[in-house]
Amino acid sequence: MDEMTREIAALVEKHRVTWALFPEQHVDHETREIVKVGFEIDLMGTHDDPAKPPLPGCDECREVYRALLRIAEWSVPTEHRDSIYDLGFFDGKLRQRPATFSRQDVQLTLRILHRQGYQRPVDDCERRCLRDIEARLRSAGARKVSG
């Protein structure tokens, strides 16, 4: 494991990072069909001090978000591909998911989309990007949970 992966793994452990996968969808206005056009990966992490209850938008939530952003930036492929990666913004909300035993999580959304022709169906490039990102997240110790 290289130094950067160790640093990311430490953040994953500190904030107990998990992720959930969802399809990115679009409604074709002509056919009214739902088209899967990409993927959404929701990275979730929590305060590292469970004695302090999280408060929406608090300083520690911002710290968790910065860690999630660093993890997301590390996980995306660096070479030019026909896909792009959209990283969501900090909205200050806390979320609870049954898969994480209803703990209060900060979330960062990472979307994998077509670089051109957003409304096209998912293709091999997007699937490859998803596999690569998931492999990196796993290598740092993050675990996949159901949405």
QUICORWO-V844661 format. One line per field, one symbol per residue. ss: DSSP state (H for helix, E for strand, L for the rest). phi: phi as a letter, one per 30 degrees, with the letter a starting at -180 (. if undefined). Layout:
# QUICORWO-V844661
ss=???
phi=???
This chain:
# QUICORWO-V844661
ss=LLHHHHHHHHHHHHLLLEEEEEEEEEELLLLLLEEEEEEEEEEEELLLLLLLLLLLLLHHHHHHHHHHHHHHHHHLLLLLLLEEEEELLLLLLLEELHHHLLLEEEEEEEEEEELLLLLLLLLHHHHHHHHHHHHHHHHLLLEELLL
phi=.deddddddddedechdbbbcbdcbbcdddciddcdclbbccdbbbedcddcddbeidedddddddddddddddddecddbdcbbccdcdcidcbbbedchhdcccbbccccbddbiedddebdddddddeddddddddcjdbdbdd
